[in-house]
């Protein structure tokens, strides 16, 4: 049984696609954020525009919440199916727990023939109240949200302001919504008992999604051009940047395909402007040839790769971490590349910003790997540290004597000249070339040139490894057991560690933030542990295999590939079984 | 004063087959740049893959030898980054009319201010003479031993359809005319396309200089703003093959219309520094 915390509330809005589930969820996150609580969210939806089943879960607390949480306090069900599904203990949708006996289910009182279970059912005249204010049936969501706000013990005025902002440009509609919400709020308090949560409200927070964080991080890192073809879940960054193009001075474009996108941004980077592209696995597959072009011509390039379950079109609206092999293997031959996997919203911002400098410093492709869960869920932050210096790396002086674009250096990094710069005219070549950039594949073939160029390029990786920051860890100091994790599973793994530690199990976690190249310190961190467990949102344990090969360890693998993220209690249970502290997982 | 030799890379001599039409295009590009007095530092020549793609290497400008068919989006990226540069995409017919077709179409449609010159010899040269999209019906090549059966791609009609604002054809056997067309194409503000009939002396013996020379004729007194006439001329082929400017009109470029690009070259625009005030939007 999940422990319900007094300073935490989990609300789920459930309905069909087109019912306004997502915007209702976002209103809740924003209300909590403005109230001075931390919140995070989870969007369960299908690849259809109308119909189907979807739900949006918001978890809020006065301490940082790291994942969507399991357990459920309040359900706002917009249809009968929503009532049935989320109060039925036999259904464990995507790993999420249904409403328990202390939970509150809010729904329209026209829904009558539902299966009664051990839950506080709170039928309300949502539609009747809504009808007083508008013909738009979506207004009943607002009434339901008003009731949920009452049940959570949140200030109604803050909620009202969020509603006003949501409908800001629609004047009267905003006020009608506020009135309807207030009736929902009052009705709930007059007829039912709130949960009695006790929060310490802090400073207001900012609400942001992973895709937005990547986009903002890129802007903070000097982004001037974003060219990308739409593909879920990378599109949230594209949409955000398109809406802010003028404000941030970023040129944003959808070209004819992903191949065009990546070649266009290589052109811009070549010309000295920081440009970036993004896609998900299928679209990224089309870009792979040009990834090698960036590696060979040594043109800086940042690629945002937001994963969703494959193969092929896979599960378009679900989450997975299954593209690591693809990113590590993208394009033929050996060439330097750097792959980052942010674990949360903050890391998405800071790592993307850093990637802009790293790409230019090392003149090579740099990846930001995310997934649908990280890209699309809203989270809260106190702020970002906005101090940052853009570093254009090693640039050639004007009119260099005998300029060599691919000068052999100790670090592998050669001074770059960009078009428009006086003197230093040269050719950058996708064929193997000498230090000048002249092709060495035919008339002037010289095997030594090939060998020296390969070594020069690959030396960039050694140089980079030397400047890597230590691998982030969580309670690793006295840990007997260690979890290896990458990307968006971070918050859930950390909570699983907390749960197990509260039971006296000495366990810790390491976050593989530099997915490539791997930080050599991982070898040290994994030494002398009783057991190493890899947690991955994919079938085969892609990172685990790679770590095994590099550090000669054999992690036990916990994977999930149903399209949903891990849940902390379920994960903690599974880990307990793997380390032999529990015979089997008993889920309620 | 610049002369054409100032635009040539003194270190690397061209290595095309003797008699290759690409030599004439190398001369035309360098002569045109000299005539227009464009500083070599302000020129980017981008190429794809194939015999044509070595062009940037032989030039003393900024050059980029990229991927098969992908030279056009690359060139657009360069132009969008720094609109002060003179950007020439130089490719082949196999390169640009097979894998690069949709890039050609959409970049023309956007009216990006670049010059796209295609060395069109109806075969793949570097991969030893396979039939290209412009191969005439009946052409015998390694991949069409019984003769090509596919309707040839019509670059002029395609460019017109796409919305290119400058559409021309030239002939490697007439360097002076080719140079004049190149000068006009570079000067034209918008997407300029030049299809250059450029015989492959090694793989295409049927469509040689001798075949084309008596057939090509200069378009004279052509009303270059008349689309219907240009479109009609695009289908003239066989015994009479028009060379010259088919179509030229003024239309705002993509760079003129985009709300960010119209504020000047991206490379000169200030980077937005993110502040606490910006974060307020997310409250």
Interface residues (C-beta under 8 A of the other chain):
Chain A: X33 X34 X204 X205 X206 X207 X208 X212 X216 X219 X220 X222 X224 X225 X227 X245 X246 X247 X248 X249 X250 X251 X252 X253 X255 X256 X257 X259 X260 X261 X263 X264 X265 X266 X267 X268 X269 X270 X271 X272 X273 X274 X275 X289 X290 X293 X297 X383 X384 X386 X390 X418 X419 X420 X421 X422 X423 X424 X425 X426 X427 X428 X429 X430 X431 X436 X437 X438 X439 X442 X443 X444
Chain B: X9 X11 X12 X15 X40 X41 X42 X43 X44 X46 X49 X54 X56 X57 X59 X60 X61 X62 X63 X64 X65 X66 X67 X70 X73 X74 X75 X76 X77 X78 X79 X80 X81 X82 X84 X85 X102 X103 X105 X106 X258 X259 X260 X261 X263 X266 X267 X269 X270 X271 X272 X273 X274 X275 X276 X279 X282 X283
